[in-house]
Amino acid sequence: MNRLETILAHKQREIEERLQTVSPEQLERDIQETLPPPDFREALRRPPGAPVRLIAEIKRASPSRGQMAPIANPIELAHCYQQNGAAAISVLTDARFFSGSLEDLRAIAALPHHPPLLRKDFILHPIQILEARAAGASAVLLIAACLSPASLRHLMAYAAELGMSALVEVHNEAELEQVLTCQPEIIGINNRNLRTFEVDPYTALRLLPLIPSPMIKVAESGIHTPEDAHRFADAGFDALLVGEALVTAANPGEKMKELIGVVE
Ligand SMILES: O=C(O)c1ccccc1NCC(=O)[C@H](O)[C@H](O)COP(=O)(O)O
């Protein structure tokens, strides 16, 4: 089993357990009592000449790095991201490998005027999208390496039905070619190979020209310095997804300004 397969086997077991305890009808009722979430896609759109958008991540740990930052108060960190111009906030909700939770997402969604929230997890089943929407997310991550084209299409349609966006993630040409047949509105190119955890910052630059122009383009992973951000902003990405560099910074707000001060 490669590393991604190990994660997915665990996630599949977790979903089976959730299906025993969670009531979809109750989640649907909860959703009816909430306001529609803010628009993730519009928040990421970058008009010509505007600074690159930043999706700031709440990330305590990862399979590649282990424990990175305790983040005892995720609301405080989300507030800091909000105050320093995050276009959106990515909240890792996986407990086993990233020390996150749906509770983090729910708590951050209670912040007044919060930016759109992305549920970052290994989404394999519609129940995870329903839970995300009920917890206040505007978007979910759908990873091409984890889904068949038919499942991807189905989950994208279900997210849209719930008024949510999907950030559809690819890592190579073959995944991109498959994903483009599903006509996603937002594509993320992950510089990290999820099977080996190696990060190659040229992955996103190599695949970018293959993405049709109306789609929103996000560069993900391994972005640490203004020079890194500059490279992706200059290439034409709408947004950058940054985790480790922010959560390990002595001052995450200053680090954000350093990164998003970058203009083409
Ligand atoms: O971060 C990991 O080690 C990881 C391992 C396996 C699957 C996913 C993983 N990360 C998810 C992400 O895509 C990143 O959290 C996100 O792009 C931010 O990356 P970074 O700025 O490098 O923390």
The ligand as an ORCA input file, in Angstrom:
! r2SCAN-3c Opt
* xyz 0 1
  O       0.668     17.957      3.983
  C       0.827     16.720      3.866
  O       1.775     16.097      4.364
  C      -0.190     15.897      3.125
  C       0.009     14.528      3.015
  C      -0.918     13.748      2.370
  C      -2.052     14.315      1.815
  C      -2.252     15.681      1.908
  C      -1.327     16.467      2.549
  N      -1.499     17.821      2.668
  C      -2.656     18.489      2.220
  C      -2.352     19.713      1.461
  O      -2.642     19.721      0.292
  C      -1.717     20.858      2.161
  O      -2.185     20.906      3.475
  C      -1.939     22.234      1.543
  O      -1.764     22.237      0.175
  C      -0.968     23.229      2.193
  O       0.351     22.768      2.010
  P       1.585     23.410      2.799
  O       1.534     24.887      2.598
  O       2.790     22.789      2.190
  O       1.388     23.062      4.238
*
